[in-house]
Amino acid sequence: MKKIEKNKKINAISIDQISLMIPIKANTLDNNETPDEVQAIKHMFQFNKILGKPEEQNHGLNGYTNSLRYGNDSAKILIMWSWRQTWMGVTVMFYGQGKKLYESLAKMNEINIDWFDIINQVCVKFKGHVSRIDIAVDLINYGFSVNSIAEKLKDDSYEFLNGKTKRKISLEKMKTIGDSGEIDTIYVNSRKSDAYLRIYNKQKQGLSNKKSGYYTQAKNTQDWIRVEGEFKHREAHKIGNDLAQLVDSSKMHSYLVECITRHWILTIKDKEDDGEKEGA
């Protein structure tokens, strides 16, 4: 994200966390054998040049038997595979802070990271897919408050609509958390669903940790909320395939916004139309 000028309104769209899967061509692997695709991923992302030598681990997540870890516990990137079950492919998982670290170090080394090109290579060249993608919209110095949004949803001044069906999303499908009487986060839909929304106080999160990459930015803002869609499985596959088919990379950001608005639209409710809406 660009350096924030105090009080200037800024909106920014970005990919926060992302996981990509590349299939393994070999039908079988020997005991603890590393598939060739791992080396291809390391080369494509220039991991060793940007992040140094990884830590080898004889375990992984979600059924994978082996992994390489770049970064550290709070900012990590994992490459995972299973020599027993090659059909699972090779997954590269960028956690939010790990992705930020990777991009920052790449910039220091004057290496350009083009996510449009990366996703295109994974989906087209390697016949893989995006298995998870978190799309973040940051709204800075707009005067928005997560607590205020939550209160207006509760008193029916605001409502969430499904972007495709235009049907209202009920309060039963939302959850809020916070402390000191202030709501800091709103969740919409189930965490287990393929599409899940978070709206949270990014300024408060950034100020909570001085070692965070967001601390200075958060300190220089009046307010900062983040709207973040988490997409998995079929939804993530579709997003990756759609991006791979875009001819113009400049349309990537507008498409990412559409991924959120086709599921969730926050509207100001017109109470005069209540009876008409209920009868429609």
N, C-alpha and C positions, 0 to 999 in steps of 0.2 A: 504494500500500500504506500502511496505517496505521502510525503511529510505533510502533516496537518497544520494549516494556518489557523490560529486561534479565532473562533467565532465564525469561520467561513463554512458555509453549508457544503457538505461533501457526501456523495453517494458512490459506492464502489461495489462492483460485483466480482467475486473471486471463487475459486475452488478451494475449499478448506482441506478436507480429508478425501483421499481417493485410493481405491484398490483396483488393480488391473490383473487380469489372468491371461496367460499365454499357454496354449496347449502344448503338451510334450509329444513329439513325433514318435519316439521309441515306445513300443508296446510294453516292454519290460526293462527293468534296470537291475543291476547286480546289487548286492547288499551295500547300502549307504552310497551308492553311485550317484554322482551329481549330474543331472541332465545337461545337455549342451545349451538348452534354452536359458539356464541360469547365467552362463557366460554372455549370452546374447543380450540379456537384460542389463547386466553390469556394464557392457559396452555401450548400449543405447543411452543409458542414463549417465554415463561417465562417473559412476559412483566412486570408484577407487581414486580417480583424479580429484574429485570434489570433496569427498568425505573421508578418504583414506581407507585402510584395510578394515574389512568387517570382522565382527566376532562370529565365529562358527558355533552353531548350537545344534545338538542332537535332539531337538524337539521343535515343535511349531504349534500354531493355533489351528482350531477347526479340523483336526484330523491329520494335519501335515506332520511328517516325521522329522524334517530337517529345516533349518533356516539360517540365514545370514542376517546379522543385525548391524545396521549403520547408525551412527549417532549415539544417544544415551537413553536412559530410561524415560526421561521427560520429553525427549525430542528424538523419536526413532523412526527408522524405515526398515521394514522386514521383507526379505525375499524368502518365500517358503515353497517347499515341494515335498512330495511323498514318493520315495523310491518303491514303496509297496503298491501304491495306487496311482499309477501314472495318469489315469484318466482325470485326476484332480488338477493336472496342469501345474504351472508355476505361477504363484501369486506374488505381486509386489504391492506392499501395503504402506502407504504414506499416512502416518498420523499427522494431525494438524500442525503441531510444533515441529515435527520431523520434516515436513514439507517446507515449512518456513525456513528452517535451518539450511536445508538443501538449496533452496533458491537464493538465500543470502550468501552462502559460500560460493555458489556458482557465479553470482554477480561479482564477488571479490576476485574471482579467477577469470573474469571477463568471458564467461561461458553463458550463452543465451539459452534459457529454458523456455521452450515453446510447447505449451500443453496441447494446443490444437494439433500440432504435428505429432506429438507423442501418442495421443489418443488415436490419431489416424493410422500410425504405424502399428499399434497394438491390434486394432480392429481389422485393418486391411492387409498389411504385410504379414503379420503373424497369425491372422485368423482368430484373434482372441476377443476379449470383451471387457467392459468396465463392470466390475461386480459391486462396487459401491462408489458413490460420489456425493459429497456434501457441498451444496451450493450456498454461498453466503452473500447476503446483501447488507452492507454497512450503511447506516444512516446517521450521519454525524452533524451535530449542531442544528438539528431540525426542530428541537424543542419537544421531541417525542419522549414519552415515559412508559416503560413496560407496565408499571403499576397503574398508570392512568388507563392504558389500553385494557388491562385486566378488569378494572372497575367498570369500564363502559361496556365490556362484553357481558359482565354480570348483570348490569341494570338494563341490558338490551338496547343501549344506545348504539353499540357497534355489533356487527355480526360477521362471522366467517361464512363465506359461500364456497362451495366446490366450483372451481373454475370451469369445469366441463359441463356439469349438470345444472349449475346455478342454484342447487339446493343448499339450504342452511345446514351448517355443521353444528350439531347440538353441543351444549355446554358439557354434557356427559362424556364427550370425546375430547375434552380439554382438561389439562391439569396445570396447576400453578404451584410454584415454590418461592420462598423468600424468607427474610428474617427481619426483625425489628419492625414488624408491621408493614413492610414494603415488599411487594411482589417483584422478584427479579427475573423470573423465567416463566414463560407460558409454553406448554407443550400441546400440540394438536395432533390427534390420531394416536395409534398405538405404536410403541417402539418396535413391536414385532412386524408392523406392516411394511410394505415396500416403499411407502412414501410417508415421511414423518417430519413435522415442523417444530422448530424451536424459535422463540423470540426471547432474547435475553439482553440484560444490561451489560454490554461489552465494556463500557467504561469502568464499572465496578469490578468486573473480572480482571481487567488490565491493571488496575490500581492495587489489587490484592497481592500482587507478586512483583517486587521490584526487579527481579531477574527475568521477568517475562519480556518477550519481544514487543509487547504492546504497552508497557508501562509508560514510556515517554509520550506516546501518542495519546493514551488515555488521560494523562496529566494535562495535556494541552487542548482538551475539548470541554465544551460546556455540557454536552450530553452525547451519548453514543449507544445506539441499540443495533443489534444484529438480528436479521431475519435469516434463518438457516434451514434449508430443506435437506433432509437426509434421504437418499434414494438407494435402494438395494435391489438385488435380484432382477426381475423383469424390467422394473423401472430404470435401473442403472444400465442394463443392457441396451434398452431403447435409446437412452441419452447418448451412450457411446456410439451406437450405430448412426444416430442422427447427426452427431458431430462429424463422424467420418465421411458422411455424404455431403456436408456443406462444402461448397466450392470456394466461398469467400470466408477466410478466417476472421474478418472484421465483424461478421455476423454472430460470432460465437457468444459474446456477452449478452446480446439481446435474446438469443436462444436460451441461455441459462436462466435468464429472468422468466421467460415463458414456462420453463420447467416448474417453477414455483407457482406462477399465477394460474396454470391450468389445474392445479390442485387446491389452492387457497387464495381467496380474495377477501381482504378485510374491507368492509363497507360501513358507512354511516347509515343507520337504519332510519327510514322515513316512517315515523309512527303513524302518519295520516293514511299510509297505504297498508296498514296491518290487516284490516279486514279483507281488502282486495287480495293480498298475498295469500292469506290463509284459505281463501276460497278458490285459488288458482290451481 
